[in-house]
Amino acid sequence: MRSHEWVEQNEERFVSWRREFHQVPEVGWTEFVTTAKIVEKLEGKGFLLHIGEDAIAADERLGVPDQEELDEAMLRAKEYGVPTALLDKMKNGTTGVVARLDTGRAGAHTVLRFDIDGLPIKEATDDNHLPFKESFQSTIAGNMHACGHDGHTAIGLAVAHYISHHQDELTGTFTLLFQPAEEGSRGAKTMAAKGWLTGADYFLSGHIGIQDREIGQVAATTTGFLATTKFDLAFTGKAAHAGAYPETGKNAMIAASAFVQNALAIPRHSEEQHALISVR
């Protein structure tokens, strides 16, 4: 069976997966249900699955939610039916999945990355919005998949199933990274630090709708995509009496304000993306 015939034969299933993920949008480091669904759909497909701290370098995480938010998300995951044993592997927000399949035949090591998190955005509830009109809107109040990561996850699973189904015709090794916490530029570092890109011959990734294109059109390129580094900064000062000895103090708020103003003075433009800075 030719590749396009296999895709067409399974298209309805892939669309249903995307809609399933769209209904459970979880923000970075709380993707407990999403991770469980990915694991469920990959089991028995010949992949060696890595979950929790086997998948990411937990100490490299940035922007981890506080414990109350993590506990609330884990409780929600239990209500969605995620097994306790799987939740234990993801405790404290070590979400995400790495799936590796070695064909047993010499060849390239190809790594593919798919992000899985949602955004803290309220989804529209009118018939002009397709997910609402066709009843697959978000079931988590205040969260939605507004950046296409539900589609990315479904595409990743489709690729995995294709590799599994055709593994006797393939060579080399395939590593699929289902990456948590892409929003805010946080999750990639944890997977890179874990060493999943070490020795890779090819690294492939992509994004739905990053530019205006005709429906069905794919743009393949090695340049022109965004890359980013995130820093958490803390400003510390020295307290002093504002009237008696103001000259002995060091005001951390003034230092932070000066940093923000100077950082945002760096020119930013969508056509010249060498130094785009955002402060949150």
C-alpha positions in Angstrom: 0.0 0.0 0.0 1.4 3.4 -1.0 1.9 6.0 1.8 -0.9 8.3 0.6 -3.3 5.4 0.4 -2.5 4.4 4.0 -3.0 8.0 5.2 -6.3 8.3 3.4 -7.4 5.0 4.8 -6.7 6.2 8.4 -7.6 9.9 8.0 -10.9 9.7 9.9 -9.1 8.1 12.9 -6.4 10.8 12.9 -9.1 13.6 12.8 -10.9 12.0 15.7 -7.6 11.9 17.7 -7.1 15.6 17.1 -10.6 16.4 18.3 -10.1 14.2 21.3 -7.0 16.1 22.3 -8.7 19.4 21.6 -11.2 18.6 24.3 -8.5 18.3 27.0 -6.1 21.3 26.7 -3.6 21.2 29.5 -1.1 24.0 30.1 2.7 23.3 30.4 3.7 20.7 33.0 0.1 19.7 33.7 -0.4 17.6 30.5 -1.3 14.5 32.6 -4.3 13.4 30.5 -2.6 14.3 27.2 0.4 12.2 28.2 -1.7 9.3 29.2 -3.7 9.4 25.9 -0.4 9.4 23.9 0.9 6.4 25.9 -2.4 4.6 25.3 -2.3 5.1 21.6 1.4 4.0 21.3 1.2 0.9 23.4 1.7 -2.3 21.4 3.2 -0.5 18.4 6.8 -1.6 18.9 8.1 1.6 20.5 10.1 1.8 23.7 8.2 4.4 25.7 9.9 6.8 28.2 7.7 8.7 30.6 8.3 11.1 33.5 11.9 11.7 34.5 12.9 9.0 32.0 11.7 11.4 29.3 12.8 14.8 30.6 15.5 16.4 32.7 13.2 17.6 35.5 15.8 19.9 37.0 16.0 21.8 33.7 12.3 22.9 33.8 11.3 26.5 33.9 8.0 28.0 34.8 6.7 25.0 36.7 3.2 25.7 38.2 2.9 25.8 42.0 2.1 22.6 43.9 -1.6 23.6 44.3 -2.1 23.9 40.5 -0.2 20.6 39.9 -2.3 18.8 42.5 -5.5 20.2 41.0 -4.4 19.0 37.5 -3.5 15.6 38.8 -6.9 15.3 40.5 -8.6 16.3 37.3 -6.5 13.6 35.5 -7.8 11.0 38.0 -11.3 12.0 37.2 -10.5 11.6 33.5 -9.5 8.0 34.3 -5.7 8.3 34.1 -4.3 5.2 36.0 -2.6 6.0 39.3 0.6 4.2 38.3 1.0 6.4 35.3 0.3 9.5 37.3 2.9 8.5 39.8 5.5 8.6 37.0 4.5 12.1 36.2 4.3 13.5 39.7 5.2 17.1 40.2 4.7 17.8 36.5 7.1 15.6 34.7 4.9 15.2 31.7 5.6 14.3 28.1 6.5 11.1 26.2 9.5 9.9 24.2 8.9 6.9 21.9 11.8 5.1 20.2 11.7 2.4 17.6 14.8 0.7 16.3 14.1 -1.2 13.1 17.1 -3.4 13.7 18.6 -2.5 10.3 21.5 0.0 9.8 20.4 3.5 8.9 20.0 7.0 10.0 18.7 8.1 13.5 15.7 10.4 12.8 14.3 12.5 15.7 10.8 14.1 15.3 9.3 16.6 17.8 5.7 17.3 18.5 4.5 19.7 21.2 1.4 18.8 23.3 0.4 21.6 25.6 -2.5 24.0 25.5 -3.0 27.6 26.5 -4.8 29.4 29.3 -7.4 30.9 26.9 -11.1 30.7 27.1 -12.6 29.0 24.1 -15.4 30.6 22.1 -18.9 29.2 22.5 -20.8 30.1 19.3 -21.6 28.3 16.1 -19.0 30.3 14.2 -16.4 28.3 16.1 -16.1 24.8 14.6 -15.1 22.9 17.8 -18.2 24.3 19.5 -20.4 23.8 16.5 -19.4 20.2 16.2 -19.2 19.5 20.0 -15.5 18.9 20.5 -14.8 22.1 22.4 -12.6 22.3 25.5 -13.8 20.6 28.6 -11.4 22.4 30.9 -12.7 25.9 31.8 -10.3 28.7 30.8 -8.0 26.5 28.7 -8.0 25.7 25.0 -5.8 24.5 22.2 -5.4 27.9 20.5 -2.1 27.2 18.9 -2.6 23.9 17.1 -0.8 21.5 19.5 -3.8 19.2 19.4 -3.1 18.8 15.7 0.6 18.4 16.3 0.0 15.6 18.8 -2.4 13.8 16.4 0.2 14.2 13.6 2.9 12.8 15.8 0.7 9.8 16.6 -0.1 9.3 12.9 3.6 9.3 12.1 4.2 6.8 14.9 1.5 4.5 13.6 2.9 4.8 10.1 6.4 3.9 11.3 5.0 1.0 13.3 2.9 -0.3 10.3 5.8 0.0 7.9 8.8 -0.8 10.1 9.7 -3.9 8.0 10.3 -1.5 5.1 12.3 1.0 7.0 15.9 1.3 8.3 17.5 3.0 11.2 16.0 4.4 14.4 13.1 6.7 15.0 12.7 8.8 18.1 9.5 10.8 18.6 9.5 13.5 21.2 6.0 14.5 22.5 7.2 17.6 24.2 5.4 19.3 27.1 5.4 23.0 27.9 6.3 24.5 24.5 4.3 27.7 25.3 6.6 30.1 27.1 9.6 28.3 25.5 10.1 25.9 28.4 9.9 22.2 27.4 12.5 21.8 24.7 15.4 22.4 27.0 14.4 19.5 29.3 14.3 17.0 26.4 17.6 18.3 24.9 19.2 18.1 28.3 18.1 14.5 28.6 20.2 13.7 25.5 17.5 12.7 23.0 19.2 14.6 20.2 22.6 13.2 20.8 23.8 11.3 17.8 20.7 12.3 15.7 21.3 12.4 11.9 18.0 14.3 11.3 15.8 16.4 13.4 12.4 17.3 12.1 9.7 19.5 13.5 7.0 21.8 12.3 4.0 23.9 13.1 0.4 24.2 11.8 -0.4 27.6 10.4 2.8 29.4 11.3 2.3 31.5 8.1 -0.6 32.1 5.8 -0.8 29.2 3.3 -3.4 27.5 1.2 -5.1 24.6 3.1 -3.2 21.5 2.4 0.0 23.3 1.5 3.2 22.2 3.3 6.3 24.5 3.5 9.5 22.6 4.1 12.6 24.6 5.1 15.7 24.5 7.3 15.6 28.3 7.9 13.1 30.9 8.8 11.7 29.2 11.9 11.7 30.7 15.3 14.1 29.5 18.1 14.2 30.9 21.5 15.9 30.9 24.9 14.0 31.7 28.1 15.5 33.1 31.3 13.9 33.5 34.7 15.5 36.6 36.3 15.4 37.7 39.9 16.5 41.2 41.0 17.6 41.6 44.6 18.3 44.8 46.5 19.2 46.3 49.9 16.6 47.8 52.2 17.2 51.2 53.6 15.1 53.9 55.4 13.6 56.1 52.8 14.1 59.3 54.9 17.1 58.7 57.1 19.6 56.8 54.9 18.2 56.5 51.4 21.6 56.5 49.8 22.5 53.2 51.5 19.7 51.3 49.8 19.6 49.5 46.5 16.1 49.4 45.0 15.5 46.2 43.2 12.3 47.5 41.6 14.1 50.3 40.0 16.7 47.9 38.6 14.1 45.6 37.2 12.2 48.5 35.6 15.4 49.8 34.0 16.1 46.3 32.7 12.6 46.0 31.1 12.8 49.4 29.4 16.3 48.9 28.0 15.5 45.3 26.9 12.4 46.4 25.0 14.4 49.3 23.4 16.0 46.6 21.2 14.2 47.0 17.8 11.7 44.2 17.1 10.2 43.3 13.7 8.7 40.2 12.2 10.9 40.5 9.1 14.1 40.7 11.1 14.0 38.1 13.8 17.5 37.9 15.1 16.8 39.7 18.4 13.2 39.5 19.4 12.8 40.0 23.1 9.7 39.6 25.2 9.4 40.4 28.9 6.7 38.8 31.0 
